Amino acid sequence: MTTTLPKEALQLRSLITPEGVVRITLEPVPVPQPAADEVLIRVEATPVNPSDIGNLFGPADLGTVRSAEVGGRTVLEAQVPPAAMPGVAGRVGQAMPVGNEGAGTVVAAGGSPAAQALLGRTVAVLAGGMYAQYRAAKAADGLLLPDGTPAAAGASCFVNPLTALGMVQTMQREGHRALTHTAAASNLGQMLNRLCLADGIGLVNVVRKPGQAALLRAQGAQHVCDSSAADFAQALADACAATGATIAFDAVGGGTLASQLLTGMEAALLRSATEYSRYGTSTLKQVYLYGTLDPGPTEVRRNFGFHWSLGGWLLFGFLQRIGPAAVSALKARVAAELTTTFASRYSGTISLAQMLDPAVVKRFAARATGEKLLVEPQR
């Protein structure tokens, strides 16, 4: 395969100034030369995930997003609250490439057999810096897509699919038999629902609106609880009792939802308790926070006994813990079920330049159900 490559191409970068301004720029950068064990990918599709929004803007108040002119170029800016600046001190002054995952065509390869085998093929990669027209990555990190698979179909191969699989595996490895998931109508939530239905795993889906509940039920979800409903506490306890769910993954983070999940699991367990204990039931109830849809404080109202735990869960930490062989097995399953269990849906496509448009940012920052956007860097 012979491809004439440009000397420079565009890359999106995020910088935080000492004054607390997040500045997003579109920079011309040299097209990288792949090392012996690397491939050069012409990036053709990359999604906007919640984790990408966090990397782009850090703790900035997205209500302050605005266009600005810096050095004769249009840039995007947002203000970081002063109280949040100590947490991002390590980022100040550094123009970071962003975009966790994506897919495209391998247009150049290093001399290793593994790299050469991917030349001309379509691959997906979780490499960071994917909001760019070209990205060099280790050949071993690329997921070869089945022949004929468009890059858009493989753009979201990693973050959501591996998160869904990681949640199920965490449940199993920690000795639970069913799980609860919040923000369940999201792309990830719908994927997790399909996965649990396929594998016969009990799943309690927690949503925030009646329309989201209807969406999941239409997709076969058996247990859906609307947190805005007056009977949410009762419905949650009923669903936990029916499934045996004693572990939950919460995308909301702030407010009382995590506490409500623990209360619901304890209420379900009490239904089968044979004797009273002032310490509550003896079964461990676990809630993992993995998102921050609500950036406010997590409020814990302790009415669920003493056998409980509340902690954080991150995909990348989970993948490190299970090791390369287990990660390879998960990737293989994703590739095999890319158009079924792990299919992603998008409401529209945008270019790299459009990511500097405040109106577009407000659209994807709203994180509304069914509003996932796909970036096409070659546009």
C-alpha positions in Angstrom: 0.0 0.0 0.0 1.4 3.4 -1.0 0.0 6.5 0.5 1.2 10.1 0.1 1.1 11.6 3.6 1.0 15.3 4.5 3.8 16.7 6.6 1.3 18.3 8.9 -2.2 17.6 10.1 -4.7 18.9 12.6 -4.9 17.9 16.3 -7.3 19.2 19.0 -5.6 20.3 22.2 -6.7 21.4 25.7 -4.7 23.8 27.9 -5.5 25.3 31.3 -3.9 28.8 31.8 -2.6 30.0 35.2 -5.6 32.3 35.2 -8.0 29.3 35.3 -9.1 29.4 31.6 -9.5 26.2 29.7 -8.5 26.9 26.1 -9.3 24.4 23.3 -7.3 24.9 20.1 -7.0 23.1 16.8 -3.3 22.9 16.0 -1.3 22.0 12.9 1.2 19.3 14.1 3.8 17.1 12.3 2.4 13.8 11.1 4.2 11.2 13.3 6.5 8.6 11.8 5.7 5.2 13.3 8.4 3.3 15.2 9.2 -0.3 14.4 6.3 -1.6 16.5 3.8 1.1 15.7 1.3 1.9 13.0 0.1 5.3 11.7 -3.7 5.5 11.7 -5.6 8.0 9.5 -8.3 8.7 12.1 -11.7 8.6 10.4 -14.1 8.3 13.4 -13.9 9.1 17.1 -16.7 9.5 19.6 -17.5 12.1 22.2 -17.7 10.2 25.5 -18.4 11.7 28.9 -14.7 10.9 29.8 -13.6 12.9 26.7 -15.6 15.9 27.9 -13.8 15.6 31.2 -10.4 15.6 29.5 -11.3 18.5 27.2 -12.7 20.8 29.9 -11.5 19.5 33.2 -13.5 21.0 36.0 -14.5 24.1 34.0 -18.0 25.5 34.2 -19.5 24.6 30.8 -22.0 27.4 31.3 -19.1 29.8 30.6 -18.0 28.3 27.2 -17.3 31.0 24.7 -15.4 31.7 21.5 -12.3 33.9 21.7 -9.6 35.2 19.4 -6.0 34.3 20.5 -3.1 35.1 18.2 -5.5 35.7 15.3 -7.1 32.3 15.6 -10.5 31.2 16.9 -10.3 29.2 20.1 -12.8 27.9 22.6 -12.6 28.9 26.2 -14.3 28.1 29.5 -13.6 29.2 33.1 -12.4 26.9 35.9 -13.8 27.9 39.3 -10.9 29.0 41.6 -11.7 26.3 44.1 -11.1 23.6 41.5 -7.7 24.9 40.3 -5.5 23.0 42.9 -6.9 19.7 41.5 -5.6 20.5 38.0 -2.3 22.2 38.9 -0.4 19.5 37.0 -2.2 20.5 33.8 -1.5 24.2 33.9 0.4 25.4 30.9 0.4 22.1 29.1 -1.4 21.7 25.7 -2.8 18.2 26.0 -4.0 16.1 23.1 -7.5 14.7 23.8 -9.9 12.0 22.6 -9.7 8.5 24.1 -10.6 6.2 21.3 -11.3 6.0 17.6 -10.9 4.0 14.4 -9.4 4.5 11.0 -7.1 3.1 8.3 -3.5 2.1 8.9 -1.6 4.1 6.2 2.0 3.5 7.4 3.6 0.9 9.6 6.9 0.2 11.3 9.1 -2.7 10.3 7.8 -5.3 12.8 5.7 -8.2 11.4 2.8 -7.2 13.7 2.8 -3.6 12.4 3.2 -4.6 8.7 0.3 -7.1 9.0 -2.1 -4.1 9.8 -1.0 -2.0 6.8 -4.1 -1.0 4.8 -6.5 -2.5 7.4 -9.1 -0.7 9.5 -8.4 -0.8 13.2 -9.8 0.7 16.4 -7.5 1.9 19.2 -7.7 3.2 22.7 -4.6 5.4 22.6 -5.6 8.9 23.7 -5.0 11.9 21.4 -7.6 10.6 18.9 -9.1 14.0 18.2 -6.6 14.3 15.4 -6.3 13.5 11.7 -3.4 11.1 12.2 -2.3 9.1 15.3 0.6 6.7 15.8 -0.1 3.8 18.1 1.4 0.5 19.1 0.4 -2.3 16.7 -0.3 -4.5 19.7 -2.9 -2.0 20.9 -4.9 -2.0 17.7 -8.1 -4.0 17.4 -8.4 -5.3 13.9 -11.9 -4.8 12.6 -13.6 -7.4 10.5 -13.2 -6.8 6.7 -15.7 -4.4 5.4 -16.4 -2.8 8.8 -16.5 1.0 8.4 -14.5 3.1 10.9 -17.7 4.6 12.3 -18.8 1.2 13.5 -15.6 0.6 15.3 -15.1 4.1 16.7 -16.6 3.2 20.1 -15.0 -0.3 20.4 -13.3 0.3 23.7 -14.7 2.7 26.4 -18.4 1.7 26.5 -18.0 -2.0 25.5 -15.1 -2.6 27.9 -16.9 -0.7 30.7 -20.0 -2.8 30.3 -17.9 -6.0 30.3 -15.9 -4.6 33.2 -18.9 -4.0 35.3 -20.2 -7.6 34.8 -16.7 -9.0 35.5 -16.3 -6.9 38.6 -19.7 -8.2 39.8 -18.6 -11.8 39.2 -15.1 -11.4 40.6 -16.4 -9.9 43.8 -19.0 -12.6 44.4 -22.3 -10.8 43.5 -24.9 -12.3 41.2 -26.8 -9.3 39.8 -26.1 -5.6 39.4 -27.8 -2.2 39.3 -26.8 0.6 36.9 -27.8 4.2 36.9 -28.1 6.5 33.8 -29.2 3.3 32.2 -30.7 4.8 29.1 -27.3 6.0 27.9 -25.5 4.4 25.1 -23.5 2.5 27.7 -26.6 1.6 29.6 -28.4 0.2 26.6 -25.2 -1.8 25.8 -25.1 -3.2 29.3 -28.8 -4.2 29.0 -28.1 -6.1 25.8 -25.1 -7.8 27.4 -26.9 -8.9 30.5 -29.9 -10.2 28.5 -27.5 -12.2 26.3 -25.6 -13.6 29.3 -28.7 -14.2 31.6 -27.5 -11.7 34.2 -29.9 -9.9 36.5 -29.8 -6.2 35.9 -31.7 -3.3 37.6 -31.8 -0.3 35.3 -32.2 3.1 37.0 -33.3 6.1 34.8 -34.4 9.6 35.5 -37.4 10.1 33.1 -40.5 8.0 32.1 -39.4 8.2 28.4 -36.1 6.6 29.3 -37.9 3.8 31.1 -40.1 3.2 28.1 -37.0 3.1 25.8 -35.3 0.4 27.9 -38.5 -1.7 28.2 -38.9 -1.6 24.5 -35.4 -3.1 24.3 -36.3 -6.0 26.6 -35.2 -4.6 29.9 -36.9 -6.6 32.7 -36.3 -4.3 35.7 -36.5 -0.5 35.1 -36.8 2.0 38.0 -37.5 5.7 37.3 -35.9 7.8 40.1 -38.3 10.7 39.4 -41.3 8.5 40.2 -43.1 8.7 43.6 -42.7 5.0 44.1 -39.0 4.8 43.2 -37.8 3.5 46.6 -40.4 0.7 46.5 -39.7 -0.2 42.9 -36.0 -0.3 43.5 -36.3 -2.6 46.5 -38.6 -4.9 44.5 -36.2 -5.0 41.6 -33.2 -5.8 43.9 -35.2 -8.5 45.6 -36.2 -10.0 42.2 -32.7 -10.0 40.8 -30.6 -10.4 44.0 -28.6 -7.3 43.0 -26.1 -6.3 45.7 -23.7 -4.2 43.7 -24.4 -1.0 41.8 -22.5 1.3 39.4 -23.6 4.9 39.6 -22.9 7.4 36.8 -24.5 10.3 38.7 -22.1 10.6 41.6 -23.5 13.7 43.4 -26.7 13.9 45.5 -28.4 11.0 47.3 -28.7 8.4 44.6 -25.9 6.2 45.8 -27.4 6.2 49.3 -30.8 5.3 47.8 -29.2 2.4 46.0 -27.7 1.1 49.2 -31.0 1.5 51.0 -32.9 -0.4 48.2 -30.5 -3.3 48.4 -30.7 -3.5 52.2 -34.5 -3.3 52.0 -34.5 -6.2 49.6 -32.2 -8.3 51.8 -34.3 -7.6 54.9 -37.2 -9.4 53.2 -35.5 -12.7 53.5 -33.7 -12.1 56.9 -34.5 -14.7 59.5 -33.5 -12.7 62.5 -33.1 -9.1 63.6 -29.7 -7.4 64.0 -29.2 -3.8 64.9 -26.2 -3.9 62.5 -28.4 -4.7 59.5 -28.1 -7.7 57.2 -24.7 -9.4 56.9 -24.5 -9.2 53.1 -22.1 -6.7 51.7 -23.7 -4.0 49.6 -21.4 -2.3 47.2 -21.9 0.9 45.2 -19.2 2.1 42.8 -19.2 5.7 41.5 -17.9 5.8 38.0 -19.3 9.1 36.7 -20.1 12.7 37.7 -23.3 13.6 35.9 -24.0 15.5 39.2 -20.7 17.1 40.2 -22.0 18.0 43.7 -21.2 16.2 46.9 -22.2 12.6 47.4 -24.7 12.5 50.3 -24.8 9.3 52.4 -27.8 8.8 54.7 -26.9 5.8 56.7 -30.1 3.7 57.0 -28.7 0.5 55.5 -26.8 -1.2 58.2 -23.0 -1.6 58.5 -22.2 -4.0 55.8 -21.7 -1.7 52.9 -19.0 0.0 50.8 -18.9 3.1 48.6 -16.0 3.6 46.3 -14.8 4.7 42.9 -14.4 2.5 39.8 -12.5 3.4 36.6 -12.2 1.3 33.5 -8.4 1.8 33.1 -7.7 0.7 36.6 -9.9 -2.4 36.1 -8.0 -3.4 32.9 -4.7 -3.0 34.7 -5.8 -5.3 37.5 -7.1 -8.1 35.3 -4.0 -8.3 33.1 -3.2 -8.5 29.3 -4.6 -12.0 28.7 -8.0 -11.2 30.2 -8.1 -7.8 28.4 -7.4 -9.6 25.1 -10.3 -12.0 25.7 -12.7 -9.0 26.3 -11.5 -7.3 23.1 -12.1 -10.4 21.1 -15.7 -10.6 22.3 -16.2 -6.9 21.4 -14.9 -7.5 17.9 -17.2 -10.6 17.5 -20.3 -8.7 18.6 -19.5 -5.3 17.3 -22.7 -4.9 15.3 -25.0 -6.5 17.9 -24.3 -6.4 21.6 -21.8 -3.6 21.4 -23.2 -1.5 18.6 -23.1 2.3 19.2 -25.6 4.8 17.9 -25.0 8.4 17.1 -27.3 11.4 16.7 -25.0 13.2 14.3 -21.4 13.8 13.1 -19.2 16.8 13.5 -15.7 17.9 12.3 -12.7 18.8 14.5 -13.4 22.5 13.7 -17.0 22.2 14.9 -15.7 21.2 18.3 -14.7 24.8 18.7 -18.3 25.9 18.3 -19.9 26.8 21.6 -23.3 25.6 20.3 -21.9 22.2 19.5 -20.2 22.0 22.9 -23.4 22.8 24.7 -25.1 20.0 22.7 -22.7 17.2 23.6 -22.1 18.6 27.1 -25.8 18.2 27.9 -25.2 14.4 27.8 -28.8 13.9 26.8 -30.1 10.4 26.0 -29.7 9.7 22.3 -27.4 12.7 21.7 -24.1 11.0 21.3 -21.9 12.6 18.6 -19.3 11.2 16.3 -16.3 13.2 15.2 -15.0 12.8 11.7 -11.4 14.3 11.8 -10.9 14.0 8.0 -13.8 16.4 7.3 
